[in-house]
């Protein structure tokens, strides 16, 4: 959406809010929303006070401005903390947040409800806002004939999940913005995603006419849709654990849709799929499948070389609109970058390819630089648009590059990133790698090392130039679950790459979430406007617990293991389905929206049940508490029929199953009491690709004694002959203890066979041929 940024208007608006901030003068008023009765004096005062508290730097997100720069309209969303809801606070629509007030009004006035769900960095949400929700004709009809509710899907995933299942059931697909028509009783009777303005107005009129003329038919349809959604949520579980054959079938499914030219799966648009890639690496470990490894490495290469990868600023955009990863949808999401950092890291561990490690660093350096709050939490996302134009911040012309760089650097960039006068995106260029570096160096008649130097130097200069452009909107809310994903990424990368700064970022973010996002003994989902909001959901607890387990294995600070155990215990207490197994998305304290959903499939992020099950399995290994393993088994059994039928839909659950069916390695490293600086054994563990393991390290004496209270694995372990000693055990049976890194490496490389998985050759993990990659 085009946001007005005229300096005179901003200055005028600063004058508008000054009396409000000073607490003097009468409060201004919002113009009545078209087609809606004027607000009460009390509500009007609340709205104007909230507007004044935004401060002089606040930019009303609307085209409806008065001459003094103040917004003509202000609705109830100005009282909310969500950046997405605040973007709609000055629409002429009489928006309500989700809650009883809106539905009570709909019931009292016998009106249908229009539910609109999106998020602050959603491009098509902005388009629909500009076309429809800023349109006074459409707003007038909405305000006269509907009660309109706006929901941030990132803040209320329960509402989003419930009604997205409706849209997917009705249309065969989903997405945002999501648009659903409801009865006053919250039951859906139609839905879709984005609608152009004329079609949207026509549908509003059509459904209101049906609501008035055929109320019984609408109620019957809404009831039937609701029953179908509830039935879908009550799938019967299986009799036993799925066997490893489902891993084989998942691999077959990925192989059938793999794009052997461009990497990735299926046709355009192409989304990064970290759970798919990570499962394929696990499959390769068991099957020594060259095909599985090729699918992962080619996909990672092509994404890293493509326009989906921000070649100047680092990190990855949301998805590519084309098959070759060249033209992205430019928003950047924290969760994508957290998962991709881990995908590239695991590929580095397996192949030892430095280019994969470099991409992990590239992602995390971007997040540390641009997506980290002063107190250490990680921001949610950045927009695709700037100055009302998608991608404007990110694209280049040859003239802009030549103006920013001297001739040698400019020629290197123009050649390597395929920059042309016609461009590849509305007359401009999305930078992407045109050809392998040696090939480009040959064309430029320079050494590859010199070309790499020129490109590295040019990148920092282009970044500095780009920083002077108007940046995309940044959603600065902090989400507990997404921070858990990024804590995992920083902790694991810091450990594997030997970067203590990354580990410290993970530690600082973990402190932030635990100190600022908890209240009344419960985790809160979001932090915005200086305060924490909303009770957390399954994903928040599961992702954060996983992040803290990874942080423990990076630091061996018992605090993080205790905190992970506490979070998982809350999940068991408040989210567990005692009848059928598995975890509900909502806790006992949440409202029930249509039904209590029990997510199992992986969308943009892995399912909360998959992560919770893996957490339980890891904690069972650490604590030797079989009750945790039994609960993980019950979770896997609950989704066994789904895994048998469509295994590729739930790769994260299959990764948990892979851990369960494997003989996970219990690794204990014991240091002598006086040991300092002996890290050879620990480095050996961290460099190895051993996805199914737990790891603890301690020194003989008080440290090991403290660990023993929580981690029985360390009992009876000694530093033999005064040297740091590693123990690699499976199901509490240990190989010979060793102080030799080579022997330890061999012990870690041993892979137990899985019945139902056919091996293609000797145990995998050999590095790919050097120089075979694009960057």
N, C-alpha and C positions, 0 to 999 in steps of 0.2 A: 504494500500500500504506500502511496506517496504521502509522506509526512511533511507538512509545511515547516520550513526551517528559516524563514526570513528573519534577519536579525532585528528589524524594527518591531516585528510582531513579538519576538521573544522579549525584547526590552519592555514593550508595552505590557506584556503579561507579568513581567517582574513587578511593574508598578501596580498591577491588579492584585497580586498576592501580598504585597508589602503590608497593607493594613491588617490583613488576616493574620500574618505572622506576628505583627506587633500587638495583636489583641485589641486594636482600636478601630473605631469606625463601624458602620453597619455592614453586615455581610451582604455581598451581592447575591443574586439569585440566578438559577438556571432557567432558561426559557422552557415553557411547558413542552414536553415531548409531543410530537405531532400525533394526534389521534388518541392521546392519553389525558386523563384528568390531571390537573396540577397536583404536585406533591403536597402533603401536609406541611405546615410551617415547621413542625419538629423535624421531619425527614429532610426538608430543604436545608435546615440549619446544619444537620449532620453532614449532608453532602458537601455543602460549601466549606464547612470547617475542615473536612477531610481533604478537600481540594487545596485549601490554603496551606495545610500542613505539608503538602508535596514540595513546597519551596519554590524559589525563583528559577531554579534550573529545570523545573518540570516542563516537558513539552507535551501538550495535549495531543493525543494520537487521533486526529480528526481533521477533516477539511472544513468543518462547520465552526469557524472562528469569528468572533466579533472584531471590530476595528482595533480594539485595544489588545488583541492577541489572546483574550480569554476564550474558553470554549463556550459555544452557544448552548450546548446541551451537556448535562451531567446526570448520569443514572446511578443506580445502587452499586454498581460495580466499583465505584470510586472508594467504597468502604473495604474492598478486598485487598489481600496481600499479593495474590498471584499476578505476575507480570502480564500474563495472557488476558486475564479478566480486566486488568487496568487498561490494556490496549483498547477495550471496548467500552470504557467508562464514559466516553463522550459521543457514542453513537446516538442517533435519535431514537433508537429502540429502547423500550422500557425493560431492560434486562434485569433479571433476578439471578442471584447465585443459586446453586442447587440447595434446596431445603424446604422445610415444611411451609414456610410463608407463601412461596410461589404456588404450591399445590393446593393450599387452603383457599387462595384467591381463585384459582381455576375452578375448584369445586363450588365455591360460593357463587360464582358468576357463570357457571356451566360453560366454560371455555376449554378448548383443547390446549395442550402445551406444545410449544415448539422448543425442542432441545437441540442446542448446537454445541458440539464438542470439538475442541482443537487444542493448539498449543502455540506458544508465543513466537516460535521460529518457523512456523508452518507457512510455506509460500502460498498454497492454495487457500489457506484460511485467510490470509491477507487479501487475496483476490476476491473472495466471497464477501469479505467485510467491505471492501471498497465498492464493489458492484451492488451489493444488496443491503448490508446493514448500515451503510452510510447514505443509502438512497431514501429520501424522505417519503416518497410514494410508498415504497415497500414497508418502511418503518411505520407509517400511518396505518396501513392495513394490519400489520402485525399487532400494533398496540391496541387497535380496536377489537380485534377478533381472536387474539391468542394471549396466553401468558408465555413470555419468552424467557428461557433459562440458558445461561451460558456456563459451560464447564471446561476447566483446564484438565485435560486428560492426564497430565503429568502429576497433578495434585490429587485427583480423584480417579485412580485407575479402576476402582470398583465400578463406578458409574460407566466409565468408558468400556470396560470389559463386558459388562452386562448388555449394553445396548449395541456394542459392536457385534456381538454374537447374533443379535437380531438382524442388523444390516447385512451381515455375511449370509445369514440364512435366507433372507429375502432376495438378495441381489447376486450372491455368489462371490462377492468381493467386499473389501472394506477400505477404509482410509480416512484421512482427515482433510478438510472439515467433515465431521459426521453430523448428519441432520436427521432427526427422528421426531415423528409426531406421536404424542402420548395422550392418553386420557388423563383426567384429573387424578385417577387412581394409580398413575405412573406406569400403566401398561401401554406398550407400543402398538400402533396400528399401521404404521408405514415408516419407511426410512430410506436413506441413501447417503451420499457423500456430498460432493460439490454440485451445485446447480447454478447455471447461468441465471441472471436476474429475471428475465421475462418468464423463463420456465419456473423459477422459484415462486414468483408471484402467482402464476397460474395454479401451481400445486397448492399454495396456501389457500387460495380461493376454493379450489376443488375439494380439499379435505375439510375445510370449514363447512362448506355446503353439505357434504356427506355427514359430518358430525351433527348438524342441525336436522337434516331431513331423514336420516336413517340411523338414529342413535343406537338402536338395538343391533343393527348389522355391524356398526363400528365396534361396539362393546364386545360382540361375539368374536370378531376378528382379532381384537386386542387380547381377548382371553385365550384364544387358540394359539396365537403367537407366543404368549407368555407360557402356556403349558408346554409348548414345544421346546422353548429355551430351558425350562425347568427339567424336562425329560433328558435333554442333552447333557445337563450338568449332573445327572444321576446315573452315569454309566456304571454298569457292574464291573467289579474287579475280576482278576484272574485267580485261579486256584494256586498257582505257584509262581516262582520267579521265571521271567523269560530266559531262554537259554541264549548262548552266544550266536546261534544261527541268525538272530535278528540283526546282529552287527554285520554279518555277511550280506543280508538283504538290504540293509541301509546302504552299504557300499555299492551294491548293484544298482540301487536307485540313483545314487549320486553319479555313478559312471554313465548311466543312461542319459542324463541331462547335462553332462559336462560339456562345456564349450572348449574344444581342444585347440582352438585358434587363439581365443582371447582370455581363457580362464573363466572361472565362475560357472554358474549353473543356470540353465534355461536361457531365454532370450531377454532382450531389453524390455523394461528397465532392469538394470543389474544392481543388486544390493550386496554389500559385503555380508558374508555369512560366517562369522567366526565360529559359532558352535559346530557348523558343518566341517570346517577345516580342522578344528581341534579333534573332532571325532575321527576324521580320516587319518590324522597322525597316530591316534591310538590304534586304529585298525592296522595301519602299516606296521606298527610295533609288533603286533601279534602275527600278522600274515606275511611280513616282509614283502608287501605289495608295492612293486615299482609304480604301478598305475595310481595307487592311492597317493603316494608321495608326489608323483607328477602333478596330480590334480591340485594339490596344495601349493607346491612351489610355483607352478605356472600362474595360478591365480594370484598369489602374493606378488610375483614379479610384475604381472600386468597391471595390477592395482597400483603398485608403487610407481610405475612408469606413467600412469594415466593422469588425466585431468581430475579424477576423483581425489587424487593426492594433491594437496596444496603444495606445489613445488617451491613456493617462495616462503610461506609462513609456517609450513609443517602441518601435520594432522590430516585427517580425511574428511571429505564432505559426505553427506548422508547417503547418496546413491548416484549411479550413473544413468543417464537417460538413454544411452546407446550401449551396444554390445561390447564395444572396445574400451570401456571405462574412460572415454575421452571427455565427454560433456556431462558434468555433474549437475545434480540439484545442490545448490551451494551451501545450504545450511550445514552446520557442524554440530554434532551431538556428542555429549560427554561419553555416553555409553558406547557409541561406536568406537571412539578412539581408545577407550579403556580396553575393550575386547580385542581390537586389532593390535594394540601394543603387545598383548599376551600372545596372540596368534603368531606374530612375527618373532617374538621371543622364543616360543616353543620350536618354531621352524629353525631358528638359529641353533638352539640346543641340539636338535637332531642332525642338521646338515653342516653345522659349523661355518655357515656362510656369513661373512661379515656384513654383507649388504642387508641381510635381514635384521641383524643387530642394529645397524644404522637407522633403519626405519623405526624400530622401537624407540631409539633415542630421539629421533625426529618428532615422534608423536608426543613423548613425555616432555620434551623441552618446550614444545608448543603449549601444552597444557599448563606447565609451570609458569610460562611467560604470560599467557593470555587468558587462562581459564581458572586462575586460582585467586581466591579472595585474600585480603590482607591477613585474616585470621587463620587461613590454611584450608578452608573448605573449597571444594571445586564447583564452579558454576555449571549450569545445566546445558547451555547451548548458545550458538550464535545464528543469526538469521541468514537467509539466502540473499535478501535484498538490501541495497543501500541507495538512498536518494530515490526510492521508488522503483529501482531497476534491479532485476535479478542478476546477480553475478558482477555488477559494475565494479565492486571493490577489487575483484580478483583478476580481471582480464587486462590485456595489454595490446597496444599497437606497436609495430616496428619503430615508429617515431618516438613513442614514449620510452622504449628501451634504449634507443640511441641517445635520447636526452638525459637519461639517468646514468649511462655508462660511457666510458671511453671506448674507442674503436675495438681493441682486442677483446674486451669483456663483452661488448655488445654483439660482436660477430659470433662469439662462442655461444651466447644465450640464444641468438636467433637460429643458429644451426641446430643446437642440441634439443631445443624445445619446439622446433618446427614452427617458428613464428613467421607468418606471411602477411602480405598486404591484404588479401581478401579475408584472412582470419578463418576461424572455425566456429565463431559464436557471434552472430549479429555484427559482423564486420570487425570484430576484435578477436584476440587469441587467448584461449585457455592453454596455459603452458602444460605440455606433456612431452615425454621423452620420445624423440622421433626414431632413434636407432641406438644400438649399443654404443657406449662411449668410445671404444677403439675405432669403430667405423666412422663416427663423426670426426674424431681426431685425424683420421687418415684423410678425410675430405678437406679438412682445414690445414693439412700438412703440418701438424704439430704433434708432439708427444702426448699420449693419453694422460700422463701425470700432469703435464702443463694445462691440458684442457680441464682436468678436475680442479686444479688450483684456480683457474679463471672462473669456473662456474661457482665454486665456493665463495670466492671474493664477490662475484656479481650478485649472488643471492642476498648477501647482507645489505648490499647497496639498494637492490630492488625492494627489499623489505622496508628499509628506511624511507624510500620514496612512497611506497604503498601506505605507510603509516600516516602520511599527510592527507590521504583521502578520507572522505566521510565513511566511517566504518559501519558495518551492519549492526543492527540492534543485538545486544547481548542480554540473554536471560540470566540474571544474576541470582536467581533462587538456587538454593543448595538442597539437593535431594539426598536423603540418607542412603537409599539403595544404590543410586548411581555413584555416590561417593565411595560406597563399598567396592564397586567394580574398579574404580580408579585407584583406591588404596591397594587392591590386589595387584594392579599393573605396576605401580611404583615400587611396591615391596618386592615383588618377584624380579622385576628388572634390576632393581638395586642390588639384589643378592646375586643374580646370575652375571650381570655385567660389572660387578665390583664397583658400584657407584653409591657411596654412602649418602650423597645428597638426595638421591631418589628415595632411599629408605627413610630419610628424615622427612621428606614431603609426605610420605605415607603415614608416618607417625604423627605429624602435625595435624593432618586431616582427621585421623582417628581421634585425636584429642578433641578437635573441634566438634565432631559429631557427638561424642560422649559428654562433653561439657556444656554444649549449647543446644543440643537437640533432644534432650530428655526432660521429661516432667512427670511427676506423680508415678515414678517407677516405670514409665513407658517411653519407648522411642517415638519421636515425632518424625513425620515424613519429610517436611520441607522447612526451610529457614529462609525467610524473606522479610524485608522491612525491619530488620533488627530483632525478629522474634521467630520462634519455632511454631509450626502449625500442624494440625491434623494428626490423629493417631496413625502410626506407621502400619503398612500392609505387609503381607507375606514376603514380597520381593525385598523390601527394606531390611527386614530382619535377616533374611537368608543371605543377601549379597553382602551386607555388612559383616555378618558372622564369617563368611568366606574370606573377606578382606582381612579380618583380624587374625584368622588362622594363617593366612599368608604372611601377615606382618609378624606373627610369632615366629614363623620359620625363617624370617629374615633377621630378627633381632634376638630371639630366645628370651624375650622379656615376658615373664609369666602373666603379667597384667592382661596382655592381649588374648592369651589362651583362656583365662578366666572370663573375660568379657565375651568371647565367642561362645563359651559354654552357657553363659547367662542368657544371651540372645536366643540361642537354640532352645533353651528351656522355656522361654516365653512362647516361642512358636508351638512347642508341644502343649503348653498349658492353654493357650488361647486360640490356636488355629488348627489343631489336630482334629481329623475326622475319626472319632473313636469307633465308629461303626464300620466304615469301609476303607480306612487307611488314607494316607495322603493329607495334604494341608490345604485348607481353604485360603482363598485370596484375602478374605477379611477375617478379623479377629472377633472374639465374642462380644467386644464392645462396639463394633461397627453396626450400622444399619444394614439390613438385608435389601439389596436392590434386585428385584425380580427373583433372584436365587443366590445362594452362596456358591460362587464359582470356584472350581478347583483346577487351576491352569496346569496344563501339561505340555503344550506345544510351544516351540520357540518362535517368537516373532523377531523384533529387532533386538530383543534381549532374551537370555535363556529363561526358561520357566522357573518360577520360584520353587516348585516342587522338586525340580532337578537339582537345583543348588542346595536346597535343604537336605535332600537325600544324600548328596555327596558330603555335605557337612557332617551329617550323622555318621557316615562311614569313616571319615577322617577322625572324628572325635572318638569313635569306638576303638580305633587303633591306638590313639593317644592314651585313652583312659582305661582300656580293656573292659569297658562296660558293654556287655552284650545286648543290653536293652536298647541301646542306640542303634546297633546293627539290626536288631529285630524291627525297630520302627522304620529304618531305611528299607528293609525287606518288604514291610507292609506297604510302603509308598510305591515301590516298584511293582508289587503285585496289583495295587489299585489301578495302575495304568498298563498292565500287561496286555490286555486285549488291543489297546491302541497301538502299543509298540509292535505287536505281532502284525497288525493290519497295515499301518503306515509308519514304519520305523523312521524314515527320513524326516518326518515332521517333528520329531522330538530328539534331535541329536544330543542335547545336553542331558536328557534322561538316560540315553544310551551310554554317555560317558560315565554317569554314575553306575550304571549296570556293569560297564567294563571294569570299573574299580572293584565292584562287588564280586564279579566272577574271577578276577585276577587274584594272584597271591601278592597283595600289596606289600611293599618293602617297608619294614620298620627300621629306620636308620638312627642309630645312636652314636654320637661321637663324644668320647670322654677325654678331657684334657687333664694333665697333671695339675695339681693345685698351683704350681708356680709357672705354668706354661704361658708364654707370651709370643704372639706373632706366628705361631705354627698353624697356618691356614691351608696347607696342601690338601688334607683330606676333605675339608669342607668345600674347598674350591672344586675338587673332583666331583663331589655330589652335585654341586650347583651347575656345573657345566654339562652334566649328563641329562639326557632326556629320559626321565623316569616319572611319568605322570601319576602313577598310582603309588604313592609313598607318604609316609610321615617322617619328619626329621626333627630331632632335638639334639642340642649340644650343651654340655655342661662341664664344669671343672669339679674335680674330686674335692669333697668337703661340703661346706654349707650350701653351695649352689646346687649340687646334685641332690642333697638332702631335701631342699625346697622343691625341686622338680619332682622328686619321688612321690610327694603327697598328691600330685595331680597326674603324673605320668609314670605309672608302674613299670613301663618299659625300661626305665633306667636302673631299676633295682639290680644289684649284683654286677653291674658293669664297672670295670676298672680301667685305669690307664696302665696298660701292661708295660712292665720294665721301664716305668717312668716316662713313657712316650705317649703322645696323643694316639688314641686307639679308636677304630671304627668297628661297629657291629652292624651287620646287615642281616635282618631276621625276616622270616615269613611265617605268619601264624605262630609267633613266639618261638620258632625254631631258628637258631642263628647259625650262619656260616662261621668259619673260623675268624676270630677277631684279627684285625690287621692294622699295621701302621704304614703300610706300603700303598701309595696312591694307585699304582698299577694294579695291584691285587684288588683293591676296592673298586676300581673301574670295571674289572672283569665281573665282580660280584653284582654290580649294579646292572650290567648289560644282560644278565641272564633273564630270559623271558619265559614264563610258564605257558605252555600251550593251552589254547581254549578249544574245547570240543565244539565243532560246528563252524570253526574258522579255518579255511584251507590256506596253508602256507605256500607262498609263491617261490620261496627260496630261503637262503640262510638268513639268520637274524639280521634285521635291518638296522639303519641308522648311519650308514656310511655317508660321508659328505658327497654332495653332488660335485660334478666337475667344475673347478674354478673357472671363472670367466664366462659361464653359460648364461648369466643373467643380464638384464637390460641396463641396470645402473651400476 
